[in-house]
């Protein structure tokens, strides 16, 4: 497959595609496939004063980073584009009009309280058609979850207050125009709290996978779950998606989270709700791990003044239903050697503290 050439300073456009086989690359060249992109674009509300000292303050605003972002989005050229940390005003006034001119339709879901940002899913006209949109508030799903159990009202209130972190899930059911087949796409950005609350992150992921499973029409319904999961491959949230449950090793990791003094004893949130920690996405696979044998070394590379010297982790994934969709290839993420001369992300080349991920797929 021919890769678009780029100026030397645009290192993010020098990324190479890796395919599972020569036959898979031929399908891509013949456009017998569709592409999916996921990208946390860094909302202004998460850039406190002095946070990124290697970037001039005047260059940190999303309006200033927009030119870099659209350069990358044009290069990525995804048929489905899932974005996280999208400022609502930026989406309405700048991003949506730009994407519309590029041939996309888009939907947006803003978080209901807290930081002013949300998630947006775009899809190309003529490639996909919107069948249904579902806006999901994870706090509401959690409330429904604990109401299923025979808990005392005080316990329910304590659990709900502990879990009350601002995260949403945007579900779009799309029809692939070439074949008429449908795929359910979940776009998520889980809460991050220095990983002191792995239980909250894991249960948010559990709720999202359960909700996605409920929207499947039969066992063969294709699905994808994309986003910033704030969980590395070694963490319980990642393992939960991969296996559909938490084994003993990962359950022990969850014991490191704070314990709650409930009426039936002191316990963690995850232990109290362990019976609910399952999902119906038994064939879920991660595109990058399936193609490369491992997740990228990092999808987040940043530094915070007074908080971390360097924050380098893999947090962003494209999960898919392996029984009904085959992954053909992925776009390699940038290397540390490409980032180091620029100190960290964001910078004058990369518009976000995350790097984008992209994969090629075909329906089975």
C-alpha positions in Angstrom: 0.0 0.0 0.0 1.4 3.4 -0.9 1.9 5.7 2.0 1.4 9.5 1.7 4.7 11.4 1.8 5.0 14.2 4.2 7.4 17.0 5.2 10.2 16.0 7.6 8.6 18.0 10.4 5.4 16.0 10.2 6.6 12.9 11.9 3.1 11.7 12.7 2.5 11.4 9.0 5.5 9.2 8.5 3.8 6.3 10.3 3.7 3.0 8.4 0.8 0.6 8.0 1.4 -3.0 9.1 -0.8 -5.8 7.7 -1.5 -9.3 8.8 -0.7 -10.7 5.4 -0.1 -9.8 1.7 -3.7 -10.8 1.0 -4.9 -8.4 3.7 -2.9 -5.6 2.1 -4.4 -6.4 -1.3 -7.9 -6.0 0.2 -6.9 -2.6 1.6 -5.5 -1.5 -1.8 -8.7 -2.6 -3.4 -10.8 -0.8 -0.8 -12.5 -4.0 0.3 -12.4 -2.7 3.8 -13.2 0.1 6.1 -11.0 2.0 8.6 -11.5 3.1 12.2 -9.6 5.8 14.0 -9.6 6.6 17.7 -8.0 9.8 19.1 -8.1 11.7 22.4 -7.5 15.3 21.2 -6.9 17.0 24.6 -9.6 19.4 25.7 -8.6 22.9 26.8 -10.3 22.3 30.2 -7.5 19.7 31.0 -4.7 22.2 30.4 -4.1 24.1 33.7 -1.7 26.9 33.8 1.9 25.7 33.5 0.9 22.2 32.8 3.0 21.7 29.6 6.1 23.9 30.0 7.6 22.8 26.7 4.8 24.4 24.7 4.3 28.2 24.5 1.1 29.1 26.4 -0.4 30.8 23.4 0.0 27.6 21.3 -1.9 25.3 23.8 -5.5 26.5 23.0 -7.5 24.1 20.8 -8.0 26.9 18.3 -4.3 27.1 17.9 -3.9 23.3 17.7 -6.7 22.9 15.2 -4.4 23.3 12.2 -2.2 20.4 13.4 -5.3 18.3 14.2 -6.9 18.7 10.8 -3.5 17.9 9.1 -3.5 14.6 11.0 -7.2 13.8 10.5 -6.8 14.3 6.7 -3.8 11.9 6.8 -5.7 9.4 8.9 -8.7 9.5 6.6 -10.8 7.2 8.8 -14.2 5.9 7.6 -15.2 6.0 11.3 -13.5 8.5 13.6 -14.0 8.3 17.4 -12.7 11.4 19.2 -12.4 12.0 23.0 -12.0 15.2 25.0 -13.9 17.3 22.5 -14.9 20.8 23.7 -18.6 21.4 22.8 -18.0 24.9 21.4 -15.0 23.7 19.4 -17.1 20.8 18.1 -20.0 23.0 17.1 -18.2 26.0 15.7 -15.0 24.6 14.2 -14.6 20.8 14.1 -18.0 19.7 12.9 -18.0 22.3 10.0 -14.6 21.1 9.0 -15.5 17.4 9.1 -18.7 18.0 7.2 -16.7 19.6 4.4 -14.5 16.5 4.4 -17.6 14.3 3.8 -18.4 13.3 7.3 -21.5 13.2 9.4 -21.0 13.5 13.2 -22.7 13.0 16.5 -21.6 14.4 19.9 -22.3 13.6 23.5 -21.2 16.1 26.2 -20.5 15.0 29.8 -23.4 16.0 32.0 -21.3 17.7 34.8 -17.7 18.6 35.7 -15.3 19.4 32.9 -16.7 20.9 29.7 -15.9 18.3 27.1 -17.4 15.2 25.5 -17.0 12.5 22.8 -17.7 12.7 19.1 -18.1 10.0 16.5 -17.8 10.8 12.8 -18.5 8.6 9.8 -18.1 9.1 6.1 -21.1 9.7 3.9 -21.5 7.0 1.3 -19.5 4.5 3.4 -21.7 4.4 6.5 -25.2 5.5 7.3 -26.5 6.2 10.8 -29.1 3.8 11.9 -29.4 4.7 15.6 -27.7 6.8 18.3 -27.7 6.0 22.0 -26.3 8.4 24.6 -25.3 6.6 27.8 -24.5 8.2 31.1 -22.4 5.7 33.1 -23.5 7.1 36.4 -27.1 6.2 35.5 -26.1 2.7 34.5 -24.3 2.3 37.8 -27.4 3.5 39.7 -29.5 0.9 37.9 -26.9 -1.7 38.7 -26.9 -1.2 42.5 -30.7 -1.1 42.5 -30.7 -4.7 41.2 -29.0 -5.8 44.5 -30.7 -6.0 47.9 -28.6 -3.2 49.4 -29.7 -0.9 52.1 -30.5 2.6 51.0 -27.5 4.0 52.9 -25.2 1.6 51.2 -26.6 2.5 47.8 -26.0 6.2 48.5 -22.4 5.6 49.6 -21.7 3.5 46.5 -23.3 6.0 44.2 -21.4 8.9 45.7 -18.1 7.1 45.5 -18.7 6.1 41.9 -19.9 9.5 40.8 -17.3 10.3 38.2 -18.0 12.1 35.0 -18.0 9.5 32.1 -20.3 8.8 29.2 -20.6 6.3 26.4 -21.7 7.2 22.9 -23.1 4.3 20.9 -23.8 4.6 17.2 -25.3 1.8 15.1 -24.0 2.2 11.5 -24.9 0.5 8.2 -22.0 -0.3 5.9 -23.4 0.9 2.5 -21.4 -1.6 0.4 -23.1 -4.7 2.0 -25.9 -3.4 4.2 -24.2 -5.0 7.2 -24.4 -3.2 10.5 -21.8 -2.5 13.2 -22.4 -1.0 16.7 -19.6 1.5 17.6 -19.0 2.4 21.2 -16.9 5.5 21.9 -15.7 6.0 25.5 -13.3 8.0 27.7 -13.1 6.5 31.2 -12.4 8.6 34.3 -8.8 9.0 35.4 -7.8 9.5 39.0 -4.1 8.7 39.2 -5.1 5.0 39.1 -5.9 5.2 42.8 -9.4 4.0 41.9 -8.9 1.1 39.5 -12.2 -0.2 40.7 -14.1 2.8 39.2 -12.2 2.6 35.9 -12.9 -1.1 35.7 -16.6 -0.9 36.5 -17.0 2.0 34.0 -15.5 -0.4 31.4 -17.7 -3.2 32.6 -20.9 -1.0 32.3 -19.9 0.1 28.8 -19.3 -3.5 27.6 -22.5 -4.6 29.1 -24.4 -1.8 27.5 -22.8 -2.5 24.1 -23.7 -6.2 24.5 -27.4 -5.3 25.2 -27.5 -3.4 21.9 -26.4 -6.3 19.8 -29.1 -7.9 17.6 -28.2 -11.5 18.1 -24.9 -13.2 18.7 -23.4 -12.3 15.3 -24.0 -8.5 15.5 -20.7 -6.7 14.8 -19.4 -4.2 17.3 -16.4 -2.0 18.2 -15.4 -0.3 21.3 -12.9 2.5 20.9 -11.5 5.2 23.1 -9.2 6.3 25.9 -9.7 3.6 28.5 -7.2 4.9 31.0 -6.0 1.3 31.6 -2.8 -0.2 30.5 -2.7 -3.9 29.3 -1.6 -4.9 32.8 -4.6 -3.4 34.5 -7.9 -5.0 35.4 -10.0 -2.9 33.0 -8.1 -4.1 30.0 -8.1 -7.7 31.2 -11.8 -7.5 31.8 -12.6 -6.7 28.2 -10.2 -9.3 26.9 -11.6 -12.2 29.1 -15.1 -11.0 30.0 -14.4 -11.4 33.8 -11.7 -10.7 36.4 -9.5 -13.6 37.4 -8.0 -13.9 40.9 -4.8 -12.1 40.1 -6.6 -9.1 38.8 -9.1 -9.2 41.6 -6.2 -8.9 44.1 -5.0 -5.8 42.3 -8.5 -4.3 42.8 -8.0 -4.8 46.6 -5.5 -2.0 46.5 -8.3 0.5 45.9 -10.0 2.3 48.9 -12.4 0.3 51.0 -15.9 1.5 51.8 -17.5 1.1 55.2 -20.8 -0.5 54.2 -23.4 -2.0 56.5 -22.2 -5.5 55.8 -18.5 -4.7 56.4 -15.5 -2.8 55.0 -15.0 -3.8 51.4 -14.0 -2.5 48.0 -16.5 -1.4 45.4 -15.3 -4.1 43.0 -15.7 -6.8 45.7 -19.2 -5.6 46.6 -20.3 -5.8 43.0 -18.1 -8.8 41.8 -21.2 -10.8 40.8 -21.9 -8.1 38.1 -18.4 -8.0 36.6 -19.1 -10.0 33.5 -20.0 -9.0 29.9 -21.3 -10.6 26.8 -18.6 -9.6 24.3 -16.8 -13.0 24.4 -15.1 -12.5 21.1 -13.6 -9.1 21.8 -10.1 -8.6 20.5 -7.8 -5.6 20.3 -6.7 -4.6 16.8 -3.1 -3.7 17.6 -2.5 -6.7 19.7 -3.9 -9.0 17.1 -1.8 -7.5 14.3 1.4 -6.7 16.1 1.3 -9.3 18.9 1.4 -6.6 21.5 -0.2 -3.2 22.2 1.8 -0.1 21.3 4.6 0.9 23.6 2.6 4.1 24.4 -0.4 6.1 23.1 0.2 8.8 25.8 3.4 10.7 26.3 3.4 13.7 28.4 4.8 15.6 31.4 3.0 17.5 34.1 4.8 20.2 36.2 4.9 19.1 39.9 3.0 15.9 39.2 5.0 13.5 37.0 8.4 13.6 35.5 7.1 11.7 32.5 3.8 9.9 31.9 4.2 7.3 29.1 1.6 4.6 28.8 -0.6 2.7 26.4 -4.2 3.7 27.1 -6.1 3.9 23.8 -7.5 0.8 22.0 -9.8 -0.3 19.2 -11.6 -3.4 20.3 -13.7 -5.4 17.8 -15.9 -8.5 17.4 -13.6 -11.1 16.0 -16.3 -13.5 15.0 -17.9 -11.1 12.5 -15.1 -8.7 11.7 -11.5 -9.4 10.7 -8.6 -6.9 11.3 -6.4 -6.5 8.2 -3.8 -4.1 9.6 -3.0 -1.2 11.8 -1.1 2.1 11.6 2.0 1.9 13.7 2.2 4.5 16.4 5.1 7.0 16.6 8.3 5.9 18.3 9.9 7.4 21.4 12.8 8.5 19.2 10.3 10.7 17.2 8.9 12.3 20.3 12.0 12.9 22.4 13.4 15.7 20.3 10.1 17.5 20.9 10.3 16.7 24.7 6.8 15.4 25.1 3.2 15.7 23.8 1.5 18.0 22.8 4.1 20.1 20.9 4.4 22.0 17.6 3.8 18.8 15.6 1.4 16.7 17.7 -1.8 18.5 18.8 -2.6 16.2 21.7 -0.9 14.4 24.7 -2.2 11.2 23.1 -1.4 9.8 19.7 -4.0 8.5 17.3 -4.7 4.8 16.6 -6.0 3.5 13.3 -7.0 0.0 12.0 -8.3 -1.5 8.8 -11.2 -4.0 9.0 -13.4 -6.1 6.8 -16.6 -8.0 7.6 -16.3 -11.8 7.7 
